Amino acid sequence: MKNTNWTYLFVYITPIVVLLSLSSTTYWSFFAVFFVFVLVPFLELFTKASNQNLNEEQEIIAAKNKFYDWILLGLVPLQYFILMYFLEKVSTPNLTLLTQFGLTSAFGISCGVLGINAAHELGHRSSKTVQTLSKLLLATTLYMHFFIEHNRGHHKNVATNEDPASSRYGETVYAFYLRSIYKGWLSAWDLEKKRLQLKQQSFWSIHNEMLQFQLIQLTFILSIIFIYGIQTAVFFTIGAFIGILLLETVNYIEHYGLRRSRKGERYERTLPVHSWNSNHPLGRILLLELSRHSDHHYIASRKYPLLRHHEQSPQMPTGYPGMMLLSFIPPLWFLVMHKQLQHYTNQQIK
């Protein structure tokens, strides 16, 4: 296909790495973790960020190119295949506890990259069918309320203290986990309650998506217990939680210390300056352009291959995998990011 960016097929590298990890019964079961948090960050130290955008004609062609949609849709059955393969492998008799944790970590990587990141892209599409696929992916990581909170809460309140998923200046990633996970879940309940009130529908009814999500996730866990046993269900839950922590780590780095100013009773419009951006190629490809986050929040409906670089956006010094790794060490994170914030502030003053 003419003008098709075939490099987006590299998004399938992560699930391939996960499957290789799941096929092992030795320390190689940790290969997915090594790949995401050691190999990719190391390689990105030697890759050059690209500020190049598609021109208007290229954007029109890319928007109509179904190839990019099929890449995304293909991740849905792949995640469910990985889930089933994981459940079979982790429940194999006589595995060492270390190997079981290695397998679980690989599944957790898949939950974060496929179960949530791909679901994030699908959840922004207008098709109800595609949105349902987003929810199916989120079910594999027990985080279905993300569909409500992210689309109706986070995008409205981003870069304000009203948003649980916007990290604050001086806040560690570990403190952020507690606040974002808990308050994000409560926010989703509140958003659904308000939606039902507007439609004059009962909170305690089948129309309440939050109630639906809890029942679906509970059914997921009970089904795994019934088929594979409690131990396997525990490893599944741990893997899903790893995926959740990966998402929340990304949330943490995406808006750290950035805030929209108030204009009377309302906040200023969300602009490219309210999200950290990264143009490093490996993170961009492996995460479906998620690291071009400034444009995503500026125009949330833009599909991943169309996302743009904005000169005024604050830039991260490396790609998302490396920045996530850095956030795990708060003193180093503050040292690097506070300097970046100061540099960005100085540039704005000029």
Backbone torsions as a table, in degrees:
resi	resn	phi	psi	omega
1	MET	NA	128.9	-177.4
2	LYS	-66.6	140.7	177.0
3	ASN	64.7	18.9	178.1
4	THR	-88.2	133.8	177.9
5	ASN	-88.9	94.2	-174.8
6	TRP	-70.0	-14.7	-177.8
7	THR	-65.1	-18.6	177.6
8	TYR	-64.9	-16.2	174.9
9	LEU	-63.9	-19.6	179.4
10	PHE	-67.2	-9.8	174.9
11	VAL	-61.7	-21.6	179.5
12	TYR	-80.8	-3.2	176.7
13	ILE	-62.7	-44.6	-177.8
14	THR	-60.4	-50.6	177.0
15	PRO	-61.4	-32.6	176.6
16	ILE	-64.2	-44.1	177.5
17	VAL	-62.3	-40.4	178.6
18	VAL	-62.5	-44.8	179.5
19	LEU	-64.2	-37.3	175.4
20	LEU	-62.6	-41.3	178.2
21	SER	-64.7	-41.6	-178.9
22	LEU	-69.1	-22.5	-179.8
23	SER	-79.5	-8.6	-176.0
24	SER	-95.3	153.5	173.0
25	THR	-122.6	21.5	178.6
26	THR	-125.5	-164.1	179.0
27	TYR	-62.6	-14.4	176.8
28	TRP	-65.5	-12.4	176.4
29	SER	-64.8	-16.9	177.5
30	PHE	-91.8	7.3	-175.4
31	PHE	-61.3	-34.6	179.9
32	ALA	-61.9	-40.3	178.1
33	VAL	-66.0	-43.6	177.6
34	PHE	-60.0	-42.9	-178.3
35	PHE	-61.8	-48.5	-174.3
36	VAL	-74.3	-40.8	-170.8
37	PHE	-107.0	-2.6	176.6
38	VAL	-124.5	-59.8	-174.1
39	LEU	-65.0	-50.7	-178.4
40	VAL	-63.7	-48.8	177.3
41	PRO	-58.8	-36.9	179.2
42	PHE	-64.7	-46.8	-179.8
43	LEU	-63.8	-34.4	-178.7
44	GLU	-70.6	-16.8	174.7
45	LEU	-66.2	-21.4	-176.3
46	PHE	-112.4	9.9	177.8
47	THR	-106.8	147.3	-178.2
48	LYS	-95.5	132.5	177.3
49	ALA	-67.8	140.6	-179.9
50	SER	-111.3	124.8	178.9
51	ASN	-92.6	4.9	-173.3
52	GLN	-68.8	136.7	175.4
53	ASN	-116.0	159.1	171.9
54	LEU	-70.5	147.5	173.1
55	ASN	-81.8	177.0	-174.0
56	GLU	-59.8	-42.8	-179.7
57	GLU	-65.7	-41.7	179.5
58	GLN	-64.9	-36.8	178.0
59	GLU	-63.0	-42.6	179.8
60	ILE	-62.0	-43.0	179.7
61	ILE	-65.9	-44.7	-178.4
62	ALA	-65.3	-36.9	-179.3
63	ALA	-64.1	-29.3	-178.7
64	LYS	-93.0	-8.7	-175.3
65	ASN	-79.3	109.7	-177.4
66	LYS	-70.3	-14.1	178.3
67	PHE	-54.3	-42.8	-178.2
68	TYR	-68.3	-33.2	177.1
69	ASP	-69.7	-40.6	-179.5
70	TRP	-67.1	-34.2	174.3
71	ILE	-57.9	-45.7	-179.0
72	LEU	-67.5	-48.0	-177.9
73	LEU	-64.2	-31.2	179.7
74	GLY	-65.0	-19.8	-179.4
75	LEU	-74.5	-20.5	-177.7
76	VAL	-68.2	-57.6	177.1
77	PRO	-63.9	-28.9	179.3
78	LEU	-65.3	-41.0	178.4
79	GLN	-64.0	-38.5	179.2
80	TYR	-71.4	-32.8	174.1
81	PHE	-64.7	-43.2	178.5
82	ILE	-62.1	-41.4	178.2
83	LEU	-58.8	-49.8	-178.0
84	MET	-65.6	-40.5	179.1
85	TYR	-64.3	-41.4	177.7
86	PHE	-60.7	-47.2	-178.1
87	LEU	-60.9	-40.8	178.3
88	GLU	-65.8	-44.4	-176.0
89	LYS	-69.3	-46.6	-174.1
90	VAL	-70.4	-18.8	178.8
91	SER	-94.7	5.2	177.6
92	THR	-63.9	132.3	-179.4
93	PRO	-62.4	151.4	172.4
94	ASN	68.5	15.7	172.8
95	LEU	-73.7	143.5	174.8
96	THR	-71.9	156.3	179.1
97	LEU	-62.0	-36.3	179.3
98	LEU	-61.7	-44.4	178.7
99	THR	-64.3	-40.7	178.5
100	GLN	-60.9	-39.5	177.5
101	PHE	-70.0	-34.2	176.2
102	GLY	-63.5	-45.4	177.5
103	LEU	-61.7	-40.2	-179.4
104	THR	-66.6	-38.4	178.7
105	SER	-65.3	-37.7	177.7
106	ALA	-64.7	-44.4	177.2
107	PHE	-62.3	-38.5	178.3
108	GLY	-61.6	-39.0	176.2
109	ILE	-61.2	-42.8	179.0
110	SER	-63.8	-39.2	177.7
111	CYS	-60.7	-41.2	-178.3
112	GLY	-71.6	-42.5	-174.0
113	VAL	-84.5	-42.2	-179.5
114	LEU	-97.7	-52.0	-174.6
115	GLY	-62.1	-28.6	-179.2
116	ILE	-116.8	-49.4	-175.4
117	ASN	-64.4	-45.1	176.8
118	ALA	-66.6	-37.4	177.2
119	ALA	-62.5	-35.4	178.2
120	HIS	-60.2	-46.2	179.8
121	GLU	-65.9	-44.0	179.6
122	LEU	-64.7	-35.6	-177.5
123	GLY	-67.1	-18.4	178.8
124	HIS	-90.2	-3.4	178.0
125	ARG	-78.8	154.8	-175.8
126	SER	-82.7	-21.0	-178.5
127	SER	-69.3	129.1	178.3
128	LYS	-64.3	-34.6	178.5
129	THR	-64.2	-45.2	179.3
130	VAL	-66.4	-38.2	176.8
131	GLN	-62.8	-35.3	176.6
132	THR	-63.8	-38.1	176.1
133	LEU	-63.2	-36.9	176.0
134	SER	-59.6	-45.2	-179.5
135	LYS	-65.9	-36.5	177.9
136	LEU	-63.5	-38.8	176.3
137	LEU	-65.6	-44.1	-178.8
138	LEU	-64.0	-27.8	178.4
139	ALA	-62.8	-31.9	-177.8
140	THR	-69.8	-15.4	178.3
141	THR	-120.4	14.5	174.3
142	LEU	56.0	40.4	-177.4
143	TYR	-136.0	44.1	-173.9
144	MET	-66.6	-26.5	-179.8
145	HIS	-65.6	-15.3	176.7
146	PHE	-56.9	-34.5	-179.8
147	PHE	-58.7	-39.9	-179.5
148	ILE	-79.1	-52.4	-173.7
149	GLU	-64.9	-40.8	-177.4
150	HIS	-68.1	-48.7	-173.9
151	ASN	-75.7	-37.0	-175.4
152	ARG	-105.5	-14.0	-179.7
153	GLY	-110.9	-61.2	-175.6
154	HIS	-59.5	-45.8	-177.4
155	HIS	-68.9	-24.2	176.7
156	LYS	-80.3	-41.8	-171.4
157	ASN	-105.9	7.4	-175.4
158	VAL	-53.4	146.3	179.0
159	ALA	60.7	33.5	171.2
160	THR	-136.8	163.1	178.0
161	ASN	-72.9	-7.9	177.0
162	GLU	-80.4	-10.8	-178.1
163	ASP	-100.5	116.4	178.9
164	PRO	-61.0	-26.3	-173.8
165	ALA	-92.4	7.1	176.1
166	SER	-106.5	108.8	-175.9
167	SER	-70.1	150.5	-174.9
168	ARG	-100.5	154.9	178.9
169	TYR	-59.0	128.0	178.8
170	GLY	84.8	-1.8	-179.9
171	GLU	-86.4	131.3	177.5
172	THR	-77.8	159.7	179.5
173	VAL	-64.5	-29.0	-177.8
174	TYR	-73.6	-39.2	174.0
175	ALA	-67.2	-35.9	179.5
176	PHE	-64.1	-40.5	178.9
177	TYR	-52.5	-51.1	-175.6
178	LEU	-61.0	-44.7	-176.8
179	ARG	-72.1	-45.9	-174.4
180	SER	-69.2	-44.5	-178.3
181	ILE	-64.4	-49.1	-176.4
182	TYR	-68.1	-51.2	-176.2
183	LYS	-73.3	-28.8	175.9
184	GLY	-64.9	-40.1	178.5
185	TRP	-65.6	-44.5	177.9
186	LEU	-64.2	-39.1	179.6
187	SER	-61.8	-39.2	179.7
188	ALA	-63.2	-39.8	175.6
189	TRP	-61.4	-44.6	-178.2
190	ASP	-65.1	-43.1	179.1
191	LEU	-62.5	-40.0	179.6
192	GLU	-70.0	-36.3	176.8
193	LYS	-61.2	-44.4	179.4
194	LYS	-65.3	-38.6	178.9
195	ARG	-62.9	-42.7	-179.3
196	LEU	-67.6	-36.6	178.1
197	GLN	-63.3	-41.2	178.5
198	LEU	-63.7	-33.3	-180.0
199	LYS	-90.1	0.8	-178.9
200	GLN	56.6	43.7	177.3
201	GLN	-114.1	149.8	-176.5
202	SER	-70.0	141.7	176.2
203	PHE	-63.1	-41.6	-179.0
204	TRP	-91.5	70.4	-179.1
205	SER	-148.9	171.6	179.4
206	ILE	-67.6	-14.8	-179.8
207	HIS	-74.9	-17.1	-178.0
208	ASN	-78.3	107.6	-177.7
209	GLU	-65.1	-32.6	179.4
210	MET	-64.5	-38.8	175.3
211	LEU	-65.1	-41.5	177.2
212	GLN	-59.1	-45.9	-176.6
213	PHE	-62.2	-41.6	-179.1
214	GLN	-65.4	-39.5	179.5
215	LEU	-66.7	-41.2	179.2
216	ILE	-62.9	-46.4	-178.3
217	GLN	-67.0	-38.8	176.6
218	LEU	-64.4	-40.3	177.7
219	THR	-63.1	-39.2	176.4
220	PHE	-55.0	-52.7	-176.3
221	ILE	-66.0	-45.2	-178.9
222	LEU	-63.8	-36.1	178.4
223	SER	-65.1	-40.6	179.0
224	ILE	-66.3	-40.0	177.1
225	ILE	-61.6	-44.5	-177.6
226	PHE	-64.5	-40.0	-175.2
227	ILE	-86.7	-42.3	-171.3
228	TYR	-114.3	-16.4	-179.5
229	GLY	104.7	166.8	-175.4
230	ILE	-65.6	-41.1	-178.0
231	GLN	-59.0	-45.2	179.1
232	THR	-64.0	-38.4	178.2
233	ALA	-63.1	-35.7	177.8
234	VAL	-65.4	-45.2	178.5
235	PHE	-64.7	-38.2	175.5
236	PHE	-59.7	-45.3	-178.8
237	THR	-64.4	-39.4	177.3
238	ILE	-63.7	-44.3	178.2
239	GLY	-60.8	-43.6	177.6
240	ALA	-61.3	-39.1	-179.9
241	PHE	-68.0	-34.3	174.7
242	ILE	-60.7	-43.2	176.7
243	GLY	-60.0	-40.7	178.3
244	ILE	-63.0	-43.9	180.0
245	LEU	-65.0	-35.0	176.4
246	LEU	-63.9	-44.3	176.8
247	LEU	-59.2	-48.6	-175.6
248	GLU	-68.3	-28.7	174.5
249	THR	-66.4	-41.3	176.1
250	VAL	-62.5	-44.6	176.1
251	ASN	-55.2	-42.5	-177.7
252	TYR	-60.3	-46.8	-175.1
253	ILE	-77.2	-22.4	-171.9
254	GLU	-71.8	-28.9	-174.1
255	HIS	-132.2	16.0	-173.4
256	TYR	-53.1	121.9	172.5
257	GLY	72.6	1.6	-178.6
258	LEU	-97.5	135.5	-177.3
259	ARG	-139.6	141.7	172.7
260	ARG	-83.7	145.3	178.9
261	SER	-88.0	154.2	178.5
262	ARG	-83.5	143.4	172.1
263	LYS	-126.0	91.4	-173.9
264	GLY	71.4	-125.3	-179.6
265	GLU	-85.2	-8.7	-174.7
266	ARG	-120.2	159.6	174.9
267	TYR	-86.9	154.4	174.0
268	GLU	-61.3	159.8	179.9
269	ARG	-62.2	145.2	175.6
270	THR	-65.8	125.4	-176.8
271	LEU	-121.6	169.1	178.0
272	PRO	-58.9	-18.3	-179.2
273	VAL	-77.5	-5.5	-173.8
274	HIS	-100.8	11.3	176.1
275	SER	-141.9	142.7	174.6
276	TRP	-75.2	138.3	-176.4
277	ASN	-116.3	150.3	173.1
278	SER	-142.2	127.0	-179.6
279	ASN	-103.4	12.0	-179.2
280	HIS	-67.5	128.9	-164.9
281	PRO	-64.2	-38.9	-176.1
282	LEU	-65.7	-48.1	178.4
283	GLY	-60.9	-38.4	-179.7
284	ARG	-62.6	-47.3	-176.9
285	ILE	-70.7	-47.0	-175.9
286	LEU	-67.3	-24.9	-177.3
287	LEU	-113.0	23.1	176.3
288	LEU	53.7	47.9	175.8
289	GLU	64.4	16.5	179.5
290	LEU	-56.2	-31.7	-176.1
291	SER	-72.6	-12.1	169.0
292	ARG	-87.2	58.4	-169.2
293	HIS	-75.2	-25.7	-179.6
294	SER	-60.8	-45.1	-179.3
295	ASP	-72.5	-32.2	178.8
296	HIS	-60.2	-42.3	179.9
297	HIS	-79.1	-23.9	177.7
298	TYR	-70.8	-44.3	176.8
299	ILE	-136.6	91.7	-171.0
300	ALA	-65.5	-21.6	-177.1
301	SER	-82.0	-7.3	-177.7
302	ARG	-69.8	129.7	178.8
303	LYS	-70.4	156.3	-171.4
304	TYR	-55.1	-38.8	-178.6
305	PRO	-74.1	-8.6	-177.5
306	LEU	-97.6	-8.0	-174.4
307	LEU	-62.0	140.3	-171.3
308	ARG	-110.7	157.6	167.4
309	HIS	-87.0	137.5	175.4
310	HIS	-118.5	127.5	-177.4
311	GLU	-58.9	-32.5	-175.7
312	GLN	-82.8	-4.8	-178.4
313	SER	-73.2	141.7	173.3
314	PRO	-68.7	136.3	-172.8
315	GLN	-110.2	136.7	174.3
316	MET	-78.2	150.0	-178.5
317	PRO	-72.3	-17.6	177.0
318	THR	-149.8	-171.9	-176.7
319	GLY	-77.1	173.3	-177.2
320	TYR	-58.1	-46.6	-179.5
321	PRO	-56.6	-43.0	178.8
322	GLY	-67.2	-39.5	179.2
323	MET	-68.8	-35.3	175.5
324	MET	-62.8	-44.4	178.6
325	LEU	-61.3	-42.1	179.6
326	LEU	-62.9	-36.7	-177.4
327	SER	-64.2	-23.2	179.9
328	PHE	-69.9	-13.9	178.5
329	ILE	-117.7	85.5	-171.5
330	PRO	-49.3	-44.1	-179.4
331	PRO	-60.0	-40.5	177.9
332	LEU	-69.6	-38.9	177.7
333	TRP	-59.2	-49.1	-179.7
334	PHE	-62.9	-40.4	-179.8
335	LEU	-59.4	-45.7	-177.5
336	VAL	-76.1	-48.5	-171.5
337	MET	-76.0	-32.0	177.3
338	HIS	-68.8	-32.6	175.1
339	LYS	-68.4	-40.2	177.4
340	GLN	-63.8	-41.3	178.6
341	LEU	-63.5	-42.0	179.2
342	GLN	-65.4	-42.2	178.0
343	HIS	-62.1	-43.0	-179.7
344	TYR	-65.6	-41.4	178.1
345	THR	-62.2	-42.7	179.0
346	ASN	-62.9	-38.4	178.1
347	GLN	-65.2	-37.8	179.7
348	GLN	-67.0	-37.3	-179.9
349	ILE	-65.6	-38.4	-179.9
350	LYS	-65.8	NA	NA
